[in-house]
Amino acid sequence: MKHRKKKKGASLIIVLMVLAVAMIFSSVTLTTISKTTKANAQEKKSEDVLFSAESGLEYGIAWFNKNKTTGVISVPPTNGCTYDVKVEPDGSNYKIISKATINGKSKTVSVKVKKIETPGTGGGTIKLDAPAGLIIPSNDKILYKNSNSTLTPIINQVPPSFDLRKILNYKNNSKIYDLYKKDNYSGGKIVTTEYEKTEQKMDIKFKENSLTPFNYSPKYSEQAITIPANGIDSDVEVTNESLKNYFNQSTNSLVCKRVVTINAEWHGDINLNNVIIYADKIKIVGYSNLKITNSKLVANSIVFEGSKNRIFENSELISKEILMNTEYTIFDECKLSSKKISINTSGYTRFKNNELISSEILINTTAETILDKVKIDSSKTDITGNQKEFKNETEIVSKDFTVNTRGPATFSNINISSENFNIKGSTARSLNNCNVIANNFNIQSTDGFNCTNSSITSGSIDLSGSCNNVFGGTKITSNKFKIVSSDNVIFDNTTLLLNLLDIQGSTDRKFINSTVASNIINVYTTDNVEFTNSITVCESISFNTSNNIKILPLDISRMSEFNDKFIKAQEQLIITGQSTPPTITYEIDNSSIKYE
């Protein structure tokens, strides 16, 4: 390579002009640098090495245009100049760097390359040019119960109580129809008016959702509790007066082969800090306050009793059974590991920043109980008693998780993973900003149930009970969703991605501003079913009812909103038809050229 006297950046312009021709035959577009900085007069002595660095950058740009990836580029040395040229990642973009060295003097020039991705259409991003309330292969896939109480395709008549607007038959020239009964005097004759013809041709298939999106793998494994051999071979009682006999400057540990009783009885409050207790059994009793901090308790059985405050901070409890029958109880920054954890407190109970690992966890408290940023891993978890609040990134991983409290139960900003998640009880239940993954999700509350701004992924969802149910701003993905509640159910601004939607019961079912994509939809109710300002996509829909059925889609003025909902539906769909492939272009960032 011969070094030429030239202005700084001139070689880049030449090479990029050549590359512009090559781009015609490439799937990648690389734009040229429009401006370069001229060399300062004070840099004339370093022109040779600077121009060599620019020449190396030319190699780098040409190499990147061919390979479109990171790598080290081999540039042969010329006239005593050695090159270090490479392409490095720069976030989701790239940076091309060229370093030239002559007689120990080096110069580096670099430039950033932007990666620009344009998503294609087809297979999940198709847009329509007219709104539709129901997207279905053809009208004969709409079935209703006729006068003989048998399901028949809607071909020649429709019940007067039906009002189905803007149906898109995607296998019938992609036309959108109004299909409804205009008045009570038309003898049941169908009115089909071509509303608008879309240019989009589609064939739709539905993805199969998993019946088992979660498989529980237990974190707890039972191990023998090992007590050091040098333990005291008799029962030990620790009181406020005898603390110094067991915990002092010479020792902070107590080892007992039998029972250690920590007795906050008539001897005043007990404070244990930075202690270790090994025993066959540890009992915590008494009517005075007890606080244990920065400590570790290990025993085959740990039992809490008494009616005063029990506070544990930054401590660890390891046992085969942990039984709590206390009043005011607080665990902060603690870890509990036991085959069984049973919490039966009668006063305020709080767990914050804790980890509970067990085969069986039972929480049956009679006063307010808060689990704040708690990690629970258990084969079986039962929540009963009065008011319970789960919040702030609490994570529950359980094979069987049941909530059946007498008081309200609220779940806010938490994650739940379970093979069987059951919500029962006679008081309000709410999920807000939660993520639920469950093979079977059963909701049987007899009071209000609200699910807002959440995500539910389940093999099967069964919604029963006798309360109002409201889903708002929620995404539901399931193989089967069965609704048999004896009270109203409302879906507002909610996305349902299903294989089967089974709507039963004797009360209203309303879908408002929502997206429903389900292979099969069965409606068997004795009351009203409405899809208002919504979009429904299915292979077939059956109305085994003579009550009011309404499909009232978005107006043409809300076309953008309609396509947003249709894009959400396409997460459940495999669509073939007119499409454009995604494109990736690369553009040099003119402002990023840097000389060092």
Secondary structure, DSSP 4 states (H G I P E B T S, - for coil): -------TTHHHHHHHHHHHHHHTTSSS-EEPP---PPPPGGGGGGHHHHHHHHHHHHHHHHHHHHH-S-EEE----BTTEEEEEEEEEETTEEEEEEEEEETTEEEEEEEEEEEEEE--BSSS----SS--SEEES-GGGEEEE-TTS-EEESSSB--TTEEEEEEEETTTTTEEEEEE--STTSTTB-EEEEEEE-S--EEEEE----S-S----------PPPPPTT-BSS-EEE-TTTHHHHSBTTB-EEEBSSEEEEE-SSS--EEEES-EEEEEEEEEE-SS-EEEES-EEEEEEEEE--SS-EEEES-EEEEEEEEE--SSEEEES-EEEEEEEEE--SS-EEEES-EEEEEEEEEEESS-EEEES-EEEEEEEEEEES-EEEESS-EEEEEEEEE--SS-EEEES-EEEEEEEEE--SS-EEEES-EEEEEEEEE--SS-EEEES-EEEEEEEEE-SSS-EEEES-EEEEEEEEE--SS-EEEES-EEEEEEEEEEESS-EEEES-EEEEEEEEEEESS-EEEES-EEEEEEEEE---S-EEEE---GGGHHHHHHHHHHHGGGEEEEES-B--EEEEEE-GGG-EE-
